Amino acid sequence: MDAKDILGLPKNSLPIPQEKKSRPPKDSQRKPDGISREVYALTGGLAPLMPAIDSSQLKKQPPKDEKITWQWLPFTNSARKDTLQLYHWVRVVNGVPPTGDYSFAKYNKSVDIVKYTDEEYEKYLNDPGWTKEETDQLFDLCQQFDLRFIVIADRFSSSRTVEELKDRYYSVCRAVVVARAPALGDISGNPVVKEPYNVSQEIERKRALSMVLSQTKHQERKDAEVLAEAKKITESRMAAKVAEESELPVPSNAGPESAERASFPGDTVSPSSNVQLPSATVASSALTADNASTLASLRMLRVYLRTYALDQMVQAASSSAGLRTIKRVEQTLQELGVNLKPRVPTKSVCAEHLELRKEILTLLNLQKQLQYKEAEGSSFRDGSYADTPSTPKDRTFVPDMSFGGERVGKRDQKRKAPGRLSEAPSSPAQSKRPRKLKASEL
C-alpha cells in the first residue's frame, strides 16, 4: 500500500505538473576588502552615520621623528626610608630616560600623629589608668600602623580593648590641641575638639550591632512587626494631634437649619432638600479630616517643597467637591485676578491662597443651598393653589354669556401658569366649558 492507495487515486495516473516559480536574480555584490563577513552581512556595506568610537579614544600614531624604546632601568621610591634600588621597564623616547620621582610614590599617604613633650605630659596628660610608657607605646603603634586600632590592639603589650585605646588616643590629642591653641575659637572647627570620642556610646553601639547580627529569622520578623505597629501608632497620634490643632469651626448655616426644623416640626420637606441640606456639615467634617491627613503625611516627609504642600492641600480641600465646582472655583479666582498658583509661594501667601479657595467653595455651597430653598418655596406656593374646592352638586350651571359667545380654548388654559394669583380662576364654574343650548331652549 502506497500513498495513491490511501488517497484513492489510480495507479496509472500521472502527477500534475507544477509550474516552477522563477526566483528574482540576486544582486551580486563583492564584499569590499577590510570588512569582515559578519559586519558586511549586518550593515550591507553601508557606513554608519555616527562613528562608534570617539577619535580621542583611538591609539595615536607617534610622530615619525620620535624613536621609542623600552629599557630596563633602576629607580628609587621616595616613600621608602631606606636606599633600596629596584628595576623596572621604562619607556624611553629618543634615548632620553624619564626623570622625576617614582610614579606610584604619590599614593603613599600617612596620618599626622600629634607629638607631645614630657612637660606637656606632666602638665596636661596625666591619667591614673595609664602610665607614660603605655601612652608612648600607643602613639608609636598609631604612627606605625596609621591608626588601625584593631592591629594596634593586637600588638599592644597589655590587655587593652580597642575602645580603651581609642579613648586614650583621642583624649590625649584633644588635650594637646586645646593646650597649644591661643584661643578656643581658633580650634572650634577641629574634629577632635568638635566631636569628642564617646567610649560608652561606642561600646553600646557594638553591643547592639552584635545583638542584631546574632538574631534569628523569627526574631527579625517579630522586630519588623513591632516596628510596623509602632509606626502606625505614631502616625495615628500625629494625625489626631494635627486634627485637634487644625479643627475648623462649625459652619454658620447649620444653625438656622436646625432652628428652622425645630420651629416647624410639622412641615414637609422635599426629597431633594433631604439629600442636600446636610451636605455642608458633612463637607466641613470631611474637609477637616482631609486636611488633618494631608498635614500628617507632609510631616512624615519632613522635607518637601511648599508648592507641593499647597497642591496637596488644594486637592484635599476640593476632594468633596465635584469637577464642575472646582472649575467654578478656578473661574472665580480668574475673575478676581488671582493666579491659580501663587508666584511667590511663601508660607503666608500659601495660607491666604488656601483660605481664599475655601471661602469661594463655601460661597458656592451657600448659593446652591439658596437655590434649593427657593425651589422648595416655589413648590410650596404651587401646591397651595392646586387644591381648589370642588363644585357642589346641587348648584345649577348658569352661563355668563349668550349662545355664540367667546369660547375659551384649551391652548389658552394650558398656557396659563397655575401658580400666578392674578390668573387663577375665581370660581369652578368659570373654569368649565359652557354648554351649547338646544333649539327648543331658545
HUMOWO-V871620 format. One record per backbone hydrogen bond with DSSP energy under -1.0 kcal/mol. CO is the residue of the C=O (numbers start at 1). NH is the residue of the N-H. E is the energy in kcal/mol with one decimal. If there is no record, write none. Layout:
# HUMOWO-V871620
CO|NH|E, CO|NH|E
This chain:
# HUMOWO-V871620
2|6|-1.6, 3|7|-2.2, 4|9|-2.5, 10|13|-1.0, 36|40|-2.2, 37|41|-1.8, 38|42|-1.7, 39|43|-2.5, 40|44|-1.9, 43|46|-1.2, 54|57|-1.3, 63|66|-1.2, 67|94|-3.5, 69|92|-3.5, 71|90|-2.7, 73|88|-2.2, 75|86|-1.9, 77|80|-1.2, 86|75|-2.7, 88|73|-2.2, 90|71|-2.4, 92|69|-2.9, 93|96|-1.8, 96|93|-1.1, 102|105|-1.7, 105|108|-1.4, 107|109|-1.3, 117|121|-2.0, 118|122|-2.4, 119|123|-1.8, 120|124|-3.0, 121|125|-1.1, 127|130|-1.4, 131|135|-1.9, 132|136|-2.5, 133|137|-2.3, 134|138|-2.2, 135|139|-2.1, 136|140|-2.0, 137|141|-2.3, 138|142|-2.1, 139|143|-1.9, 140|144|-1.9, 141|145|-2.8, 142|147|-1.3, 147|149|-1.4, 148|152|-2.3, 149|153|-2.6, 150|154|-1.3, 151|155|-1.7, 152|156|-1.4, 158|160|-1.6, 161|165|-2.0, 162|166|-2.3, 163|167|-2.5, 164|168|-2.3, 165|169|-2.3, 166|170|-2.6, 167|171|-1.9, 168|172|-2.0, 169|173|-2.2, 170|174|-2.2, 171|175|-2.2, 172|176|-2.3, 173|177|-2.4, 174|178|-2.3, 175|179|-2.1, 176|180|-2.0, 177|181|-1.1, 187|190|-1.2, 190|194|-3.4, 191|195|-2.1, 198|202|-1.8, 199|203|-2.2, 200|204|-2.2, 201|205|-2.3, 202|206|-2.2, 203|207|-2.1, 204|208|-2.5, 205|209|-2.4, 206|210|-2.3, 207|211|-2.0, 208|212|-2.1, 209|213|-2.3, 210|214|-1.5, 212|215|-1.1, 216|220|-2.0, 217|221|-2.2, 218|222|-2.1, 219|223|-2.4, 220|224|-2.2, 221|225|-2.2, 222|226|-2.3, 223|227|-2.4, 224|228|-2.3, 225|229|-2.4, 226|230|-2.5, 227|231|-2.1, 228|232|-2.1, 229|233|-2.4, 230|234|-2.3, 231|235|-2.4, 232|236|-2.6, 233|237|-2.4, 234|238|-2.4, 235|239|-2.5, 236|240|-2.4, 237|241|-2.4, 238|242|-2.5, 239|243|-2.4, 240|244|-2.0, 241|245|-2.1, 242|246|-2.8, 251|254|-1.1, 253|257|-1.0, 254|258|-1.9, 255|259|-2.4, 256|260|-2.6, 257|261|-2.2, 258|262|-2.1, 259|263|-2.1, 260|264|-2.0, 270|274|-1.6, 271|275|-1.5, 272|276|-2.0, 273|277|-2.4, 276|279|-1.4, 278|282|-2.1, 279|283|-2.9, 280|284|-2.4, 281|285|-2.2, 282|286|-2.7, 283|287|-2.7, 284|288|-2.2, 285|289|-2.2, 286|290|-2.6, 287|291|-2.5, 288|292|-2.2, 289|293|-2.5, 290|294|-2.5, 291|295|-2.6, 292|296|-2.1, 293|297|-2.3, 294|298|-2.2, 295|299|-2.2, 296|300|-1.5, 297|301|-1.1, 298|302|-1.3, 301|303|-2.4, 305|309|-1.9, 306|310|-2.3, 307|311|-2.2, 308|312|-2.1, 309|313|-2.3, 310|314|-2.5, 311|315|-2.3, 312|316|-2.2, 313|317|-2.4, 314|318|-1.9, 322|326|-2.1, 323|327|-2.0, 324|328|-2.0, 325|329|-2.2, 326|330|-2.3, 327|331|-2.5, 328|332|-2.3, 329|333|-2.2, 330|334|-2.1, 331|335|-2.2, 332|336|-1.9, 333|338|-2.9, 344|346|-2.5, 346|350|-2.4, 347|351|-1.9, 348|352|-2.4, 349|353|-2.5, 350|354|-2.4, 351|355|-2.2, 352|356|-2.3, 353|357|-2.0, 354|358|-2.0, 355|359|-2.2, 356|360|-2.3, 357|361|-2.3, 358|362|-2.3, 359|363|-2.3, 360|364|-2.3, 361|365|-2.0, 362|366|-2.3, 363|367|-2.3, 364|368|-2.0, 365|369|-2.3, 366|370|-2.3, 367|371|-2.0, 368|372|-2.1, 369|373|-2.2, 370|374|-2.5, 371|375|-2.4, 372|376|-2.2, 373|377|-2.5, 374|378|-2.3, 375|379|-1.9, 376|380|-1.8, 377|381|-2.1, 378|382|-2.3, 379|383|-1.8, 380|384|-1.3, 381|385|-1.0, 386|388|-1.4, 402|405|-1.5, 409|413|-1.5, 410|414|-2.2, 411|415|-2.0, 412|416|-1.1, 417|420|-1.0
